[in-house]
Amino acid sequence: MIPTKAFFTSGLGVHKDKLTSFEAALRQAGIEKYNIVSVSSIFPPGCGTVSREDGLKLLRPGQIIHCVIARLETDEPKRLISAAVGLALPKDQEGYGYLSEYHAFGETARTSGDYAEDLAATMLATTLGIEFDPETAWDERKQIYKASGRIFKTTNVCQSAQGDRQGLWTTVVAAAVFII
């Protein structure tokens, strides 16, 4: 059971009930109709990426789907939250890549997305034996990883939001959805 395709999605939900807020975030992400199983961080060799629209066409309501998913919620007015999934793929298409999930309070979508991307790239770099200083900034390390010629692509998907002004539950989700 190895996925052949994956797509990335994100969503935001707001509601007086925490669970319904999560459901609304899944709905905006387009994955509310499925039974979600959270999996860890390996992006399989040979797995391609497709658009969210094309990926959703391959699924049926009630289907069990495997996802790397990040989620965060708050009921604090104006509190900034974010959820992100990062991806790093090796240049060697026979090799596997890494996905990372990350969620944070007080970070913009760009900051959280970059951090998730950095996490995935760093995990991949360590398995490939690429030497780097973990204390250097992500932008610097990204150049080192790319210059090594062994990391082909890094990217991320992120959703951020401020907590509802009335104190309703606000939930953000980001996911990489595998299609088997």
N, C-alpha and C positions, 0 to 999 in steps of 0.2 A: 504494500500500500504506500507507494511513493507518489507525491504530488507531481503533476506534469505542468501545472499552471498556478499562478498566484496573482491576486490583485490587492491593491491598497485602498483603504477607505477610512473615513473619519466622520464623526458626528457629534452633535451637541443636543442635549435635552434639558428641559426645565419643567418642573412639576412640584406640587406640594408634597408628594410622596417620593422618597428616595428611589424605590424600585421603578416607579413609573417614569421618573427622570432618566434612569438608565435605559429603559425600554424606548423612550423618545430619542435618546442618543443613538441607539442601535437602529431605530427607524430611519433617522436622518442619514446614517451610514449605509442603509440599504440591507442590513443583515439581521433585522428583527424576526424574520420568518424562519430562522434556522436554529438548530440546536448546536450551540457553540462549545467546542472542546478546546481549551487553552493548551497549547503545546510550547515547547522550548524554542531554541534559537537557531536551528539549522535550516538553511535554504538549500534544498537538494540539488545535486548536479543535474543539469539538463532541464531544470524547471524554468519555464518561461514566465514572463509577466505579461498580463493583459490589462486592458482598461477595466475600470469598475463595471462599466456598462456591459462589456463583453463577458466579464466573469460572472455577473449576476444572471445572465442568460443561461449559463451552464448549471445553475442550481435549481432545486425544487423545494417548495415550502416543506418544512419538517425535516429536511435533510440534516444529517450530522455534518458539520463543517469544522475543520481544524484551523485554528487561528493563533497567531502571535498577537496578543491584544494588550493594550495599555488602557487604563481607566482611572479616572479620578473624579471625585464629587465634592461639593461643598454646599452648605446652606448659609454661609457667611456672606452678607451683602458686599459686593464689589471685590471679593477675594479672587485674585487671578489664579487660574488653574490651567494645566495643560497635560496632554497625554500624547506620546509620540512613539512611533516604531521606526527604527533605522535599519537599513540594509547595506551590506557590503558584499560584493561578488568578486571572486578571483578572476584573473585573466584566463586561466586554464579552465575551460568549460567542463572538464572532467572533475574538477574540484568542487567542494561545497562552499557555500557562503554562510554568512551569519545575519541573523535578525536580532534586534534588541528592542525591548520595551522599556519605556521611561515615562514617569509621570512626576509632576512637580507643582508646588505652590509658588506663586510669585515670579514665574518665568513666562516670557512671551513665547509664542509659537516658534519663532525663529531660534531662540535660545534653546528651547527644549528639543526641537527638531535637530538642530546641529549636535546637541549632546547625544541623542539617540543614534545618530549617524556615526558619531565619533566612537560610541561604545561598540557598535557592530564592526566598524573598521579596525578598531584596536583588537577585538577578539580574533578577527581574521588575520591581522598582521602577526599576532603572536603564534598562530598555528603555521603561518608561512615562514616564520623565522626572520621577519623583517625587524631590524634593529631600529629603535626609536627611543627618545626620551619622553616618558609619560608626563613630564612636567611642562613640556612645550605646549603652546596653544594648538587647538584643533586645526586651524588654518595651516599652520606650519607642518603638523603631522600629516595632514591630508596631502600636502605636496610631496612629502617623503614617501608616503604610501604609493601615490601615483607614479612618482619617479622610479620606484623599485621595479616597475613594469610587471608587477605580480597582482596588483589590485586593479580591476577593470572599472568598477562602478561603485559609487556610494550614493545613497539617497535617503529620504525620510518622508514620512507623512505625519502630520501633527494637527491637533485641534486644541485651541485654547479658548478661554472665555472668562469673563468676570462673573462672580456669583450674582444671582438675581438680586436686584435692589430691594425687593420685598422679602428676601430671605427664603425664597423657594429653593428646593434642591436643584442644583445645576451640575450636570454630568457631562464630561468629555470622554470620548473614546477614539482610539486610533487602532487600526488592525491591518495585518497582512493575512489574507484569507487564502488558504490552499484549496486547490481543486484537484480531486483525485480521479 
